[in-house]
Amino acid sequence: MQVNPWSKLLALIPGPRSSKGNVTAANADGSYTVATADGATILARPLPGQTWTVGAGVFVESGRIVDSAPSLPGMTQYV
């Protein structure tokens, strides 16, 4: 059985990181500005055929909006 060392090495590299954010602006060039919870701003392009509204929660991977994110209610706990 032949083992390809290159494919084994590539399997060790993690995939793209997914960030959750909210769309803050729809730009004239078709891209969207997404604000993340940690305060970062990402300029991202949607997948073909997708449109998003301002305020929508989205997941961004490698500068692409890949899916919608759920809108979960927040809760503050005091101790």
Order of alpha helices (4+ residues) and beta strands (2+ residues): alpha-beta-beta-beta-beta-beta
